[in-house]
Amino acid sequence: MSSAFKKYRMIRKNVLLLAQAIINVNGKITWQDYASDSPYPDQHSLTLNEIKGSLEKFERFRNEFAHQMYSNVINDEMQRLESER
């Protein structure tokens, strides 16, 4: 069941909502760092507590993952989580 797409502003509350939605849908928050010189990209992951507890990690998450808010699956999960609050 897909709900109407909702555009979220990237305020702290919504960034944390996005993080929880990604964890719920994908099981974890991970990305590959293609900027490193390594022949294999470095795998990175973040937990919700790391994002909440560190401004640097919060900003890194927001920069890496804000675009995922435009995925219908993630957006639906954000709306579901928001309605539970």
N, C-alpha and C positions, 0 to 999 in steps of 0.2 A: 504494500500500500504506500504509494508515494504522495506526500503532501505537497502543497504549493511551495515552490522555492522561496526561501526567506533570506534576504540580504542582511548579514550581521555586520555591525561596525566592529573593528578589531580593538575593542576595549578589553581590559583585563578579564572581566567576567566571561566574555564571549571567547576569548583566546583559551581560557581554561575549559570552557564548554567544548570547544573544538578539540582540545587535547583529549578529553574524556571520550568524545565521539570516535576519534581515531583509534583509541585503545579498544573501545567496545567493538568496533567494526573489524579492525586488523589484528587485535590482540596485543599490539605494542606500537611504539612510535620509533621508526627507524628510517634512516636515509643514508645514502652513500656520498662520501666526500670525493668528488672528482677533481678538486683543486689541488690535492696532494700530489707529490712527485712519485708516489708508489705506483708500481705497475698494476696493482689491484686497488680499487678505491677503498678507503677506510670505511668501515661500517660504524655508524653512530646510533645510539639509542638514548632516549630520555624517558624518565618516569614522570608521572604527574607531580609527585613530591619534589623532584628536581626542578621542574618548571615553576612550581609555586615558590620554592625556596631560594631561587637564584635569579636576579634580574638579568644576568648575562644569558642564562639558559632560557629564560622566558623570551628574551629578544631573539635568540637563535631559533627557538621553536617558531615564533611568530614569522620570522623571515623565511624559514624553510617550508612552513606548512600552511600559511594563510590561504594559498590557492586551493587547498583541499576543501575549503568551505564551499567551493563551487561544484564539488562532486555531489550529485543528488543523493547518493547513499549516505554520505557524511552529513549533508545538510538535513536530511530526514532524521538522522540520529540526534543531531544537535537540537532539533525541534522537540523530539521525544523527551530528551533529557531536560530541556527547559520546561516542558509541561509537567514534569514530575516534581519540580521544585516547589 
